[in-house]
Amino acid sequence: MAVSPLAVQRAARALAAGGVIAHPTESVWGLACDPFNPRAVERLLRLKNRPLEKGLILVSGDESDFAGLLESLSGPQLQRLHATWPGPVTWLVPHFGRVPPWISGAHHSVALRCTDHPFTAALTRAFGGAIVSTSANPTGCQPARHKYQVLRYFGDALDFVGGGATGGRQSPSEIRDLISGSVLRPGSSQ
């Protein structure tokens, strides 16, 4: 999948300016913003009609962006992560107060995914770190699988929409709890 450097730069600039963008992920389109900009996160949550308490996923193309959150994990826990990253598995890991409450919501864990989607990985590198990425749909609606669906849901309310196509997987990323080992949302590899 070819990645447009121009699209990556435009999306990264929009994020850096406090914008909310839509981008393709492994299986669906995502809404993204700077996780450390509370106004951007508030705007994203308003667009989705998503409660703050639910928390948000942090996504990066580089596991090193999560180093401060992974340093307390045991060897076997890190092995479980490495067996699925980069890829379509989101892990819930204890955050020990190292993320803002608008990211963790009402939880003692934070959702992390090291993506293998070429555009999203390039975007996080251009942005300089992990981004919030949550499915591009209002709460209660089906996640957008195509750009036209994103535009139907959000019109011109977003600061950038683009980056190519999704990775073609059929289900949103699987969500697993690193401590309990339980699968909270099953996914698919193809």
Disulfide bonds with the S-S distance in Angstrom:
none
